[in-house]
Amino acid sequence: NPYGEFIPLSNPFETKDGSNEARIIGEPLVKMAKLLSPIPNIPAVICCGLNYRKHAEEVSLPIPQRPTLFSKSPGAVQNPYDPIILPKSARDEVDYEGELAVVIGKKCKDISPEEAKDCILGYTIANDVTARRWQGKKGGGQWFKSKSFDTFLPLGPSITAAWALDASDLALTTTLNGEVVQESRTSDMIFDVPTLVSYCSTDTTLLPGTVILTGTPEGVGYVRDPPLYLKAGDRVEVEIEGIGRLVNMVACTKYRS
């Protein structure tokens, strides 16, 4: 609207899995040329690390007392069905992280957990793709670079309005080439969505369209023995109950030798 706020609407599309077909309710079936990420011009991407209890257990870290926040470049956003590109500098270390993403619907600051629900437009699905060595020594101790390579934030396929979905106990599943690698529920979060949104707004203005990634559950690739990293030709799917399925293939960067 003219005030820079997103107005929640019911989902106008009915889709067939993988068909790129949709229709306005009550209208004839139409072809979609391309399915894009549902949020244009994202002002900020705020992420929470280590926000699932079982994930903290698998990486042998204590339960955090406060949310561990970091940022991710909005330029890393990738559309559903478009490929995750393995960077030249990180070919053999790229990991998946299926996550619930919160989309802020109106400008807010210093809000309480109780007020947070009125500031949320809705929910979508994210894959917080990460280059693990860049997350460590190669990134100088900060996570931003490891998570901000081009295409490292697949987002979509749609937004489910906040009023239509209780995000407190949703099933979340990530599959790699048809094999389940992450299977959890959002009830395993250490900091729930209202608490996380409130914390992010402390002395900080959240603009409409801001995306908050709420953390990934157990099952990430780098803790496995042997480690399981993405490779060209892989198919990654993240599915969240009540939202849908985010699908991306994996490809290598094309460059001249």
C-alpha positions as CSV (number, residue, x, y, z in Angstrom):
1,N,0.0,0.0,0.0
2,P,1.1,3.7,-0.1
3,Y,2.6,3.4,3.4
4,G,5.1,0.7,2.4
5,E,3.3,-2.1,4.1
6,F,2.5,-5.5,2.6
7,I,-1.1,-6.5,2.8
8,P,-1.7,-10.2,3.6
9,L,-3.8,-11.9,1.0
10,S,-4.9,-15.5,0.6
11,N,-2.8,-17.4,-1.9
12,P,-4.3,-16.6,-5.4
13,F,-2.6,-19.6,-7.0
14,E,-3.3,-23.3,-7.2
15,T,-0.2,-25.1,-8.5
16,K,0.7,-28.5,-9.8
17,D,4.0,-29.8,-8.5
18,G,6.8,-29.0,-11.0
19,S,4.4,-28.1,-13.8
20,N,4.7,-24.3,-13.7
21,E,1.0,-24.2,-14.2
22,A,-1.3,-22.0,-12.1
23,R,-4.7,-20.4,-12.2
24,I,-6.6,-17.7,-10.4
25,I,-9.3,-19.4,-8.4
26,G,-12.4,-19.8,-10.6
27,E,-10.5,-19.0,-13.8
28,P,-9.2,-21.3,-16.6
29,L,-5.8,-22.9,-16.2
30,V,-3.0,-20.7,-17.5
31,K,0.7,-21.3,-18.0
32,M,3.3,-19.4,-15.9
33,A,6.4,-18.5,-17.8
34,K,8.6,-18.6,-14.7
35,L,8.1,-19.0,-11.0
36,L,10.1,-16.3,-9.2
37,S,11.0,-15.8,-5.5
38,P,7.9,-14.4,-3.9
39,I,9.5,-11.3,-2.3
40,P,11.0,-8.6,-4.6
41,N,13.5,-6.0,-3.3
42,I,14.3,-7.6,0.0
43,P,15.7,-4.9,2.3
44,A,17.5,-7.3,4.7
45,V,17.9,-11.0,5.5
46,I,18.4,-11.7,9.2
47,C,19.3,-15.3,10.2
48,C,19.4,-17.2,13.4
49,G,22.0,-19.9,13.9
50,L,21.7,-22.8,16.3
51,N,18.0,-22.5,16.9
52,Y,17.0,-26.2,17.0
53,R,17.7,-28.3,20.1
54,K,18.6,-31.4,18.2
55,H,20.9,-29.5,15.9
56,A,22.7,-28.1,18.9
57,E,23.1,-31.6,20.1
58,E,24.5,-32.9,16.8
59,V,27.2,-30.2,16.6
60,S,28.0,-30.7,20.4
61,L,27.3,-27.1,21.3
62,P,25.4,-25.8,24.4
63,I,21.8,-24.4,24.0
64,P,22.3,-20.6,23.5
65,Q,20.8,-18.2,26.0
66,R,20.0,-15.6,23.3
67,P,19.5,-15.9,19.6
68,T,22.7,-16.1,17.5
69,L,22.1,-13.6,14.7
70,F,24.0,-13.1,11.4
71,S,23.1,-11.6,8.0
72,K,22.9,-12.9,4.5
73,S,23.1,-10.8,1.3
74,P,19.7,-10.2,-0.4
75,G,21.7,-10.6,-3.6
76,A,22.0,-14.3,-2.8
77,V,18.3,-15.0,-3.4
78,Q,17.5,-17.6,-5.9
79,N,14.1,-18.5,-7.5
80,P,12.4,-21.9,-7.0
81,Y,13.5,-24.4,-9.7
82,D,16.6,-22.3,-10.6
83,P,20.0,-23.9,-9.8
84,I,22.2,-23.4,-6.8
85,I,25.5,-22.6,-8.3
86,L,28.7,-24.1,-6.7
87,P,31.3,-21.3,-6.6
88,K,34.7,-21.7,-8.1
89,S,36.2,-21.0,-4.6
90,A,33.9,-23.5,-2.8
91,R,33.2,-26.5,-5.0
92,D,33.5,-29.3,-2.5
93,E,32.1,-27.7,0.8
94,V,28.6,-26.5,0.0
95,D,25.9,-27.7,2.4
96,Y,22.1,-27.5,2.6
97,E,20.0,-26.0,5.4
98,G,16.3,-26.2,5.1
99,E,14.5,-23.4,7.1
100,L,11.2,-21.7,7.8
101,A,11.4,-18.1,6.7
102,V,9.4,-15.2,8.2
103,V,8.4,-12.3,6.1
104,I,7.9,-8.9,7.8
105,G,4.7,-7.1,6.6
106,K,5.0,-3.7,8.2
107,K,7.6,-1.4,9.6
108,C,8.2,-2.2,13.3
109,K,10.7,-1.6,16.1
110,D,10.9,-2.6,19.8
111,I,7.9,-4.9,19.5
112,S,7.1,-7.5,22.1
113,P,6.6,-11.2,21.3
114,E,2.8,-10.6,21.7
115,E,2.9,-7.8,19.1
116,A,5.1,-9.7,16.6
117,K,2.2,-11.6,15.0
118,D,0.7,-8.3,13.8
119,C,3.9,-7.4,12.0
120,I,4.3,-10.7,10.1
121,L,3.1,-10.9,6.6
122,G,3.5,-14.6,6.4
123,Y,5.8,-17.5,6.0
124,T,7.8,-19.1,3.1
125,I,10.6,-21.7,2.7
126,A,14.4,-21.0,2.6
127,N,17.5,-23.0,1.9
128,D,20.3,-21.3,3.8
129,V,23.0,-22.8,1.6
130,T,26.5,-22.5,3.2
131,A,30.1,-23.0,2.2
132,R,31.5,-24.6,5.3
133,R,35.2,-23.8,5.0
134,W,34.3,-20.2,4.3
135,Q,32.1,-20.3,7.4
136,G,35.4,-21.1,9.3
137,K,38.9,-19.9,8.6
138,K,38.4,-18.7,5.1
139,G,35.7,-16.3,6.2
140,G,37.9,-14.7,8.9
141,G,35.6,-15.9,11.7
142,Q,32.4,-14.3,10.3
143,W,29.6,-16.2,8.5
144,F,28.5,-13.6,6.1
145,K,30.7,-14.6,3.1
146,S,30.0,-18.3,3.5
147,K,26.3,-17.7,3.2
148,S,26.2,-15.0,0.6
149,F,27.6,-16.4,-2.6
150,D,25.2,-15.9,-5.5
151,T,22.2,-18.3,-5.5
152,F,22.9,-19.3,-1.9
153,L,19.4,-18.3,-0.7
154,P,16.7,-20.2,-2.6
155,L,13.4,-18.8,-1.4
156,G,9.7,-19.7,-2.1
157,P,7.7,-21.0,-3.7
158,S,4.9,-18.8,-2.2
159,I,4.0,-17.0,1.0
160,T,1.4,-18.4,3.3
161,A,-0.4,-15.6,5.2
162,A,0.4,-15.4,8.9
163,W,-3.3,-15.5,9.8
164,A,-3.7,-18.8,7.9
165,L,-0.8,-20.7,9.6
166,D,0.3,-21.5,13.1
167,A,4.1,-21.8,12.8
168,S,4.7,-23.2,16.2
169,D,4.6,-26.9,15.2
170,L,5.1,-27.5,11.5
171,A,6.8,-30.5,9.9
172,L,10.0,-29.6,8.0
173,T,11.7,-32.0,5.7
174,T,14.8,-31.7,3.4
175,T,15.5,-34.3,0.8
176,L,18.6,-34.7,-1.3
177,N,18.1,-36.7,-4.5
178,G,15.0,-38.2,-3.0
179,E,16.6,-39.2,0.3
180,V,15.4,-37.6,3.5
181,V,18.4,-35.8,5.2
182,Q,16.5,-33.5,7.5
183,E,13.2,-34.3,9.3
184,S,12.0,-32.2,12.2
185,R,9.2,-29.9,13.5
186,T,9.4,-26.2,14.3
187,S,8.4,-27.0,17.9
188,D,12.0,-28.0,18.4
189,M,13.1,-24.4,18.0
190,I,14.9,-22.9,21.0
191,F,13.5,-19.4,20.2
192,D,10.0,-19.5,18.7
193,V,9.0,-17.1,15.9
194,P,7.4,-14.3,18.1
195,T,10.5,-14.3,20.4
196,L,12.8,-14.2,17.5
197,V,11.0,-11.4,15.7
198,S,10.8,-9.4,18.9
199,Y,14.6,-9.9,19.5
200,C,15.5,-8.8,16.0
201,S,13.4,-5.6,16.5
202,T,15.3,-4.5,19.6
203,D,16.4,-0.9,18.9
204,T,16.3,-2.0,15.3
205,T,13.8,-1.0,12.6
206,L,12.5,-4.0,10.6
207,L,11.3,-2.8,7.2
208,P,8.5,-4.4,5.1
209,G,9.8,-7.3,3.1
210,T,12.6,-8.1,5.6
211,V,13.2,-11.9,5.7
212,I,14.1,-13.7,9.0
213,L,15.5,-17.2,8.7
214,T,14.6,-19.1,11.8
215,G,17.4,-21.7,11.8
216,T,17.9,-25.2,10.5
217,P,17.2,-28.6,12.2
218,E,19.5,-31.5,12.6
219,G,20.8,-33.5,9.7
220,V,23.1,-31.0,8.0
221,G,25.8,-32.5,5.7
222,Y,29.0,-31.5,7.3
223,V,28.5,-33.4,10.5
224,R,27.9,-36.7,8.8
225,D,30.6,-39.4,8.4
226,P,31.6,-39.1,5.7
227,P,30.4,-35.5,5.1
228,L,27.6,-35.0,2.6
229,Y,28.1,-32.0,0.4
230,L,26.2,-30.8,-2.6
231,K,27.5,-31.7,-6.1
232,A,26.5,-30.8,-9.6
233,G,23.3,-32.6,-10.7
234,D,21.9,-32.9,-7.2
235,R,18.2,-32.1,-6.5
236,V,17.4,-30.4,-3.2
237,E,13.9,-30.1,-1.9
238,V,12.7,-28.4,1.3
239,E,9.1,-29.0,2.3
240,I,7.2,-27.3,5.1
241,E,3.8,-28.2,6.2
242,G,1.2,-25.7,5.2
243,I,3.5,-23.8,2.8
244,G,4.7,-26.1,0.1
245,R,7.9,-27.4,-1.4
246,L,11.1,-25.5,-2.5
247,V,12.9,-27.3,-5.3
248,N,16.4,-26.5,-6.7
249,M,19.0,-28.4,-8.7
250,V,22.7,-27.9,-8.2
251,A,25.1,-26.8,-10.9
252,C,28.8,-25.6,-11.2
253,T,29.9,-22.1,-12.1
254,K,30.8,-21.7,-15.8
255,Y,34.0,-19.8,-16.3
256,R,36.9,-19.6,-18.8
257,S,40.1,-21.5,-17.9
